[in-house]
Each structure stands twice: as C-alpha cells, then as structure tokens.
C-alpha cells in the first residue's frame, strides 16, 4: 500500500507520536489498509448485523469491546472506527474517541460519564447555550447541581469547589463573547480539588488547541462544525485520556449512541481538508475583526486573535491556530437597528451553526445567558449590549467586508 499502518490496537492505543505534523495526520489518520483496502477512503459499511463464522467466533466476539472488533452495528464498523481513530491521532494524550449523533449529545455523554446524583459540576458562565440548558435542566432533574463561574476569576473559581464537586465544564474561547480563559491554570485548580476537567474544544479543534497537553481530561467537539465543513451533517465526539475513554465508551453504549456510517464518511471527507479551510477562514476573520474595530457602529469586536481582546495574550501563548468565528457588539443601537443590519446582508445566511464553507450571522444578547458575570462587562457603555455573531466562510474577505459595510449603511439609513 505504501502507507504506514496505523496503531494495530485500534482506538485504544492513543494518538501517535512519530513526529508527523498535523497537516500530515489529517491526511493519513484512520486510513488503515485493512479498512480502506485498495482505495483511498474507507468504504461506507452499512450494517446493523455483523455475522459470525461459527459459535466459537461468536463466543470470542463477546470478549472484546473496542474499535476494530466486529460485534453489532451499534458498536460501529470500519467507517466509524476510521473517523474515531483519526480524531484520536489528532489529539496527543487521548486514549480514544467516542462518536455521537450531535455535539450536544457529546457534551451530555461526557458529563454523564463523570457525574452521579448528588454531585456538583462547575460550568463556565460563557458556555454554549445548550450546555447551560443541560446543566439547569437534564442534570438538575437527575439530582446534579450546576454552579456557574467566571472563567477569568481564578479566586472565585477555586472558592466554588466543595466536597461534592466532581467535574468542571470549560469552553475556550467562550461562546458568543469569545473570552479566552487560562485552561492550564483552571485545570490545575480542578485537579487539586479532585475534579475532572471537560473542555468544549469546538472553536479551535485539535489543530488550534491541544486539551490533554493543557491539563484536560476529556475534550468534546461538535463535528458538525469544522470537521464536517459543509453544513450537511450532524455529529459530535468526545475524546478521553487513559482514565476516561473506557467510561465514555461504556456510557455511550448504555445510552445507545451511534452515528450513521454515511455521516461518518462525510466527516472523514471533511476532516481531510479541515486544515486548509481553517487557515483561510481564520485569516479572513482576523481581517474582518480588524475592520470592525474601526467602525463607529461597533462598540467592541470580539475575536481572540485580535490584540486587546480578553485573553488575547493567553491565546498567543496556548493556541496554535484560530477559527472563523467572531462576534461584535453594537454601539448605541437597538433591536430594530440590529434586525435591519442582519436583513440587509447578502452574503451572510441567517442561521445557527458555523464552521461551514458559507458565512453565517446570528444575533445574541449575552445578558440573557449569564448568571455569574455581568453583561455588558464592567467599564463598557451601558448601551453596548446587543451582539452579532459572524461565522466567516470561504468567500473572499473583501466581498464580505463590502457586504457588512452596505448593511451598516442600510441599518442607519432608516
């Protein structure tokens, strides 16, 4: 085949450490010869039932529960195994990866692998809205208490722990408002308290931030975003270190979580080009953030890659890449003005999600999604409240800027 076989132990053996660069891993990872055969990509294995040659083979199959061993369709087949293994190889320190039908399902799977009734979970106050809803809804109904904390205030974070605290849910940068927290420092505090650290790493992906090398125990991603890259699939993943991968797998299997082999094939296809897409969207996002900074209609441009943004120095220290997702807050405009701005855009679709090839826009008011931190932040004008999130796609940045400029003009023309 002319290609080095991947770890023969499958998804149990952890990420490779042979010196290959991330771009090379994106191309090679998960492409075992026994899964691809004579073709480039693993075929789509559509199967609910896996057949055994005889009773001895059936009995032997019951002894194994790992990717690479046929058992039943719910445990996957080469298409899903190849994707899980590729994601593991991208995250040094990961022992394995479990796939889920959405990013939210992955968050739930990670937290349920750690928490039990009576436990406390600390959740960053700038978390993804479905994470907040899960903490105050599903987990609360299960007898699990969620406490929200300011990710930039280490003192209050440490004081939030108690003898029942079992997990910490981080997101870096924060959803919508894009603050970068000091993950190594927060993880060290959590480890000192005996808590498990779960990080939503969707924004940066393993190409931009390595969770396990910065003290995290589990890393969650919405593969719907950068990995899929084409707005045509829903999927999530949770990778765990040696202590947690088996628990993640067991919990997912108990809940009957499984992903379609067709979707796994789409995710594998997207994974191969994720690096070049991220480079393009990151460069465009920084250009647009710098342009937004100079607009009188904008109170704050919120982009970790932008000097002066909260946590920019930490982003420079800990991250190896960026993302096309950024936000900004209007200066002294009301809801009607924001609606006029969004409706005037031509190249930005109005819709949730991000990370696809096309640019998107959504409004937000972070004040409705905070309980431990103020919005607007201290020192900001009181009328710097209404925000817009932009997902920058692969269009030419100059065309996107022209579209934003005419939308600002249309907003104020009224």
N, C-alpha and C positions, 0 to 999 in steps of 0.2 A: 504493500500500500504506500510505502514511502512516508509514513506518518507514525510518530511515536505513539503507541497505545497509551491511553490514559490509565490512571490508577486501577489495577486489576481488581481491587477490592470494592470498586464502585464508590457510591456516595458516602461510604463510611470512613474513608481514609483521609479526608480533609483536603484542603487546597494544596496544589503542587507548589514547590519552592525551588524550581530549577532555574530561576533567573529570567524566565521569559517575561517580556514586557506585557502590560495589559492589552495593548492592541493585538498582540500575537495570541494571547489567551482567548480574546474574543473570537478569533477565527478558529482556533484549534480545540477549545474546551468542549468536552462532551461528545467528541466525534470518534468514539472507539470503533475500530474496524469491525468488531462483532455486531455493532449496532447499525453502522452505515452500509456494510457490505461494499460493493464496488462503486457506490455512488457517493456524492459529496455530502448530502444531508441524510440524517436518519429518516427512513420511511415513516409514514403515518401508520402506526399499529392500532387499528380499531378493533378492540376485543373486550368483551366482558368476561368471557370464559377462557381460561388457559387450560389446555388439555395435558394429561399426563400419560406417559407411555404404558405404565403399569402401576400396580399397587405399591411397589417399592418406591417408585418415583413420587407417588402421592404422599407416602409417609415421609420421604426425605424433604419434600417441599414444605411440610409443616414446621420443619426445624429452622427455617430461615425467614427472616423479615428484614430485608434490605433491598435497596435498588439493585437490579442486576439479577434478581431471582424471580422467575415467574411463579405466580400463585393464583391470583384472581385479578380481574380488571381494575378493581378499586385500588390496588397497590401499584398500578401503572404498568407500563411496558417500555421498550426502548425509547420511544419518542419522549415520554415524560422523564425517564431516567436521564436521558442525554441533557435535557434542559436543567434538571436539578443539579447534575454533576457540573455543568458549565458554570452555573451560578456559584457553586461551592468553590470552584477553582479561581473565581474572580475575587474571593474574599479570604486572604490568608488568615488562618486561625479558625476558620469554620470547619466543623467536622462533617457537616452535611446540610442539605436544604430540603425543605418540605414545600410542596406547591399547593395553592389554594385557589378557589374559583374567583377570588377578588382580593384587592388589597385590604379591605375591611375584614374579610374572613381571615387573612393572615394575621392582622392585629389581634383579633379575637383568639385565634389559635395560640399565639404566643402568650397572651395574658392568661388564658385558661390553662396553659401548661404549667404555670407558676402558682396561680392563686387558688385559694380554697375559701369557703365560708369563714368569716371572722377575720380574714386578712385585710391589710391596708395596702393600697397601691398609690404611689405619688405620681401625679400626672402633670407634665409641664403645662403651664397656663396658656401657651400659644400653640396648643396641639391642633391637629386636623379635627374639624368639627365632628365627623363620625366617631373619632376616638373619644371626644368629650361625651357624646351621647351614649356610647358604650359604657363609659365609666359611671355615668349618672343613671343609666337605665339597666341594661342587662346585668352588669356586675353588681349594682345595688340590689337588684331583685335576688341575686344569689347570696346576699349577705356579705358582700365585699365592699369595703369603704374606700372611696376615692378622695384624695386630698390634692388640690391643685396648688402649684407653687410657681414662684417667679424664677425662671431658669437663669436669670442674671444675678440673683441674690443668693450667694452661697451660704450665708449665715442663716437666713430663714429656711433654706432648703435643709440644712443639717438639723435645725430645730423641729422640722416637720416629722422626723422619724419617731417611731415608738416601737415597743416590743412586738407589735403585730405587723409592722411594715415588711412586706415580702418582695415588692417589686417597685421599680421606677420606670416610668414610660417617658422617654425623651423623643424629641424631634428636632432635627438640626439641618438647616435653619428652621425657625418657627413658621408654621403655616400662616399664610397671608401676610404677616408683618415682618417676616424674614430676619428676625434677630438670630445671631449665631451665639450659641452658648459654649461654654468650656466643657466639652464632654469628658476629657480625661479627669478634670477636677471633680466634676459631679459624680463620675463613675467611681473615683477613689473614695469619696464620701460614702456612696452607697455600699461599696464593698466593705468598708469599715463597719457598716451597720448590718452586714449580712444580707443585703438585698440584691436581687437580680436586676440587671440593667438591660432594658429592651429599647432599642433605637429604631425609629422610623427613618430609614435612610433613602427614601424615595427621591428626594430632591437631588442629591449628589450622586447616588448609585455608588457601587464599589470603585468606580473609576475616579470618583472625586473625593471619597472619604472611606477609610478602612475602619469599620466599627470595632473589630476584635483587637486591632492594634492600638486602639484608644480606650480600651477598658470595658467594652460592652460584652454582654453575654449572649445576646440574640440581636439579630438585625432583620427588620421587616422591610419589604419593598412592595409597592404596587407595580407589578409588571405591566399593567395596563398602560403605564406612562412611557418612560424611556425605552424599556426593553421591547415592548410591542411596537411603539413608534409610529403606528399608522392608524390609530383610533379605530381599530377593528377587532379588538379582543379585550376580555376582562380576565385578570389573573393576578395573584399575589404570591409572595414567597416569604418564608421565614427561615433564616439560617441560624444554626446554633453551634456553639463551641462544644467541646467533647462532653461536657456535663449535661447539656441541654438538648442536643439533637435527638437523642432517643426519646426524650419526653415529648418533644414537639411531634415526632412521628407517631407515637402512641396516642397522643391526644387527637391528632388529625384523623387517625384511623378510627378511633372511638366515635368521632363525630361524623364519620362517613365522608370526609372531604376528599374530593378527587377532581382533577381537571381533564378536560377533553383532550385527546391526542391531537385533534385538528388544531385546537388553540395552542397546544404546546409547540406544534410545528411552526405556527405563525410567530410565537415568541422566540423560538430559536432563530428564525429568519431575521427578525428584528434585532436580536442580540448581536448578530454579526456586523451590523452597520451602526450600532449604538455609539461607538466611539467617535466616528466622523460626524454623526448628527449632533452629538453633544458639543463637539468643538464649534460647529457652525452656529448652533443656537446660543451657546454661551457668549461667543464673540458679538453676535447681534444684540443680545440682551444687554451687555455692558455698554455698547454704543448707544442704545436707546435709553438706558438709565442715565447716562451722562447728558444726553439731550434733554431728558425730562427735568433734570436738575436745574436747567436754565430757564424753564418755562414759568411765567408768573402765575399760571393757573395751578401750579403744583406746589404744595407745601413741603412735601418730602418724597423723594424717590427712595424706595425700599429695595435694596439689592445688595446682598452680602459682598459682592465683588467690587462695590463702589466705595472708595475711601470716604470715611466719615460715617458709614452705616454702622449700626450697633453690632459689635463683634467682628468688624472687618479685619482687625489685627489677628483675631483667632482664626478666621477663615484663611488668612495668609499663612498662618503657622501650621494648621492641621489639614487643610484641604489640598488636593492635587488637581481639582477641576471644579467646574461650575455647572450652571444649568440655565435654561432659557426662561425660567420662571421668575418674575419680579412683580412688584406692586408699586403703586404710588397713592398718595393722599391728596385730595383737592384742597386748595386754599380758598376758604370762604365761599364754597358753592353748596347748593342744597341738593336734595334728592332729584328734583326735576332737572336741574342742570346736568347732574351725572347721567340721568337717563337720556337726555339729548345728546351728550357726548357719545355714549355707547351706541345709540341708534344711528349716529352719523358715520360710524366706522364701516368701511367697505371690505377691508382685508382681514379683519378680526371677526371670527364667528363668535356668537354669544352662546356659551355652553360650558358645562363643567368638564373636569379632567384637564390634562395638559400633557406635554411630552410628545405630542404627535408632530407630523410634518407641517401642520397648518397652525396659524396663530389664532388664539382664543382670548376672550375677555369675559370677566365676571365682576360684578360689584361686591363689595363687602363693607360691613361695619363691625370692626373688631370689638367695639364696646359691648356688643351683644354676646360675645363669645369669651369673655374674660370674667374671672372671679377672684383672682389673686393679684392682678396687675391693672393699673389704670389705663384707660384709653380715652382721649389721646394721652400719650406719656407726659410725665411732668416736664414742664418747660416748653411744651408745644402750644400753639394758639388753640383756644377752645373750639374754634370752627374748623380745625384740621382733623376732621372726624371721618368723612366719607372716603372710602378707598376703592380702588380698582385693581384687580389682579390681571396681569398680562402673561400669557404663555406665548413666547416667541418661537415661531416655527422656522421653516427653511426658506421663507421668502427673502428677497433682498432687503437688507435693513433700511436702505434709503427709501424704498417704497413704503415700508411700514411707518417710517418717520413722517413721510408726506401724508399718509392716511391719518395718523394721530394729529398732525398739525391742522388738517382741514376739519377734523372732528372737534378740536378745541375751538376753532373759529365758529363752527356751527353751534356749539354749545352757548357761546356768548352772544351770538347774533340775535338770539331771541330776547 
